[in-house]
Amino acid sequence: MIELENVAYSYGGGELLAEVSLSLSPGSFHFLTGPSGAGKTTLLKLCYGALVPTAGQVRLFGQDLREMERDDIAMVRRRIGVVHQDCQFLDHLSVSENIALPLGVSGRDLLAEDANLRELTGWVGLKERAAALPPELSGGERQRAALARAVIMSPDVVLADEPTGNVDWEMSQRLLRLLIELNRMGKTILIATHDLALIRAAKTHVQARVLRIASRRLQLAGADL
């Protein structure tokens, strides 16, 4: 689905990632860990075509990223849901309207999608907050709204960048359960996190591959996790 082969990425004259190879197969579950500044967010951006590697090859659903036109990339991104670390919303729109934004951008009929939108809002536990504005939400509610927005188009792959970074442990567990449930529905999941306790908790419920960025390279994490 998403493949990186000997990928490198340089920024500001320095090499941030080198010789990175990764394959996200259908229905797989991956964690990506490493210290702050190691390149976790950069690697996620390479996985959905927001960045082009300085060396190596990125293939998105069988297509070489370098050979794809802008419209091709836009179409592929509909199959990839991204939960960004900073959770940006349009503050003048309700939670429900923010979640539905990808539908409008893609030209989908919002009235026809209303039942699906309500079901999804309920699934992330925001049914009672659907009419609220983003500034009224807690950190956990914002993260759940961001997850709902990422999956509203029913993507094949979900990439989550530190989705539990600004919430307490109980909310972290709730978000993790939602991501595990998506995986059981057949979605491919990649979570970038520095929270090793979260990874340990997940491994009791799902068969997860844990990857670590160290010294600019991607490694399979050991059993010490």
Buried (B, 14 or more C-beta within 10 A) or exposed (E): BBBBBEBBBEEEEEEBBBEBEBEBEEBBBBBBBBEEEBBBBBBBBBBBBEBEBBBBBBBBEEBEBEEBEEEBBEBBBBBBBBBBBEBEBEEEBBBBBBBBBBBEEEEBEEEEBEEBBEEBBEBBBBEEBBEBBBEEBEBBBBBBBBBBBBBBBEBBBBBBBBBBBBBEEEBBBBBBEBBBEBBEEEBBBBBBBBBBEBBEBBBEBBEBBBBBBEEBBBEEBEEEB
